[in-house]
Amino acid sequence: MEDFKKKLQDEITALEYELRNELPKEILKARAHGDLSENAEYHAAKERQAWVNARLGQLQARLREFSMIDFSRIPRDRVGLGSQVVVFDVYKEEECTYNLVTSEEADVANGKISTSSPIGKGLLGKRVGDTVKIQIPDGVREMEILKLVTIHDASGA
């Protein structure tokens, strides 16, 4: 989770630098070319400036939301945000490992699924030994939870 927070902060820092240092120089340089109505460099720099402003707003809001997560309320004995879950997929007859993360961190190919995804929602609040049926786009998947490492276990708290 700290990796996610750092990633957000790093992107915010880079965008703030671009907004305050690089884009004003580009806009000044483009203005020096004269007529702004047909100045592609000027319009591109202004569009980038608007995009950077919007993205900064999104990232800052997400960082505020993330900072408000009360990690003490995440269960210690059930699946929650930050948990690593090993399940037995009954239909595929194989074990799968999922890490439950925020939607921005999701990377299905690497086993990182969002808590808002169908499988993530289906696993939330479950314990080792529970069997769940989860509706996914391909149909229904039945999974038995074999092992659970919560965010508290992983951090050594």
Stockholm file with secondary structure:
# STOCKHOLM 1.0

chainA/1-157         MEDFKKKLQDEITALEYELRNELPKEILKARAHGDLSENAEYHAAKERQAWVNARLGQLQARLREFSMIDFSRIPRDRVGLGSQVVVFDVYKEEECTYNLVTSEEADVANGKISTSSPIGKGLLGKRVGDTVKIQIPDGVREMEILKLVTIHDASGA
#=GR chainA/1-157 SS CHHHHHHHHHHHHHHHHIIIIIHHHHHHHHHTTSCSTTCHHHHHHHHHHHHHHHHHHHHHHHHHHHHTCCGGGSCSSSCCTTCEEEEEETTTTEEEEEEEECTTTCBGGGTEEETTSHHHHHHTTCCTTCEEEEEETTEEEEEEEEEEECHHHHHTC
#=GC SS_cons         CHHHHHHHHHHHHHHHHIIIIIHHHHHHHHHTTSCSTTCHHHHHHHHHHHHHHHHHHHHHHHHHHHHTCCGGGSCSSSCCTTCEEEEEETTTTEEEEEEEECTTTCBGGGTEEETTSHHHHHHTTCCTTCEEEEEETTEEEEEEEEEEECHHHHHTC
//
